[in-house]
Amino acid sequence: MFGIEIIDASLLPALIVAVFAGLISFLSPCVLPIVPPYLAYMSGVSLTDVNDKRKHRKIIFTALFFVLGLSTVFLILGFSASAIGTIFFDYQSLLNTLAGLIIMLFGLHFLNIHRLRFLDQEARFEVGSYEGTAFGSYILGLAFAFGWTPCIGPQLGTILSLAASNGSIMKGTILLGFYAIGLGIPFLLFAIFINRMDGPLKILKKYFDVIERIMGLMLWTVGLLMLTGGFSSISFWLLETFPSLGSLG
């Protein structure tokens, strides 16, 4: 009921990867550093005024609509990728191989073995007179999802590849929904605790290189699993270890 029947052992490994990919996307060097000024820009609140309760609530309010905006784009992308995957279902093996190789190439970029210049670019958008409004924040969320695609593209592309290979439009859409959760919840938590984030942010900045390498290893692993059919093996192992998972599907 309510879609729980489609969350089974075959999807569970991909859902875990999707949430982790969203979290890593948030922690990436081209996203995390701009979160504080973006929150201030969206809400129209100066970072020096974050201790004011009324202005703090405004930051949280606009952050919520920002997350809704980027989630909208991710869900549409998930639906589209899954739909394309069902159309080319007969060529699923070839598509999995190509997707696996591309994802592994993205992994090499973050491991600093082979840098891809276009992944170091980004595009930013202005919301003009809608600054500080729910509508402006929602539009900015839509723009963020598209504008930072070169930066978060490898992680997003990995989840889109998994969505396309699932052979189910609903499962693919849910997969991108979990990616949005992994990226969106940390953003909301940052907004809620923005007046306490100076210290943790300074610490995280020291480990951006480590975060990128973790990202690279994750992409390389996912690509390898797609090439070798590893996700199916993990699904069978989960069913054997936790038989109750079979009842969800």
Secondary structure, 3 states (H helix, E strand, C coil): CCCHHHCCCCCHHHHHHHHHHHHHHHHCCCCHHHHHHHHHHHHCCCHHHCCCHHHHHHHHHHHHHHHHHHHHHHHHHHHHHHHHHHHCHHHHHHHHHHHHHHHHHHHHHHCCCCCCHHHHCCCCCCCHHHCCCHHHHHHHHHHHHHHCHHHHHHHHHHHHHHHHHCCCHHHHHHHHHHHHHHHHHHHHHHHHCHHHCHHHHHHHHCCHHHHHHHHHHHHHHHHHHHHHCHHHHHHHHHHHHCHHHHHHC
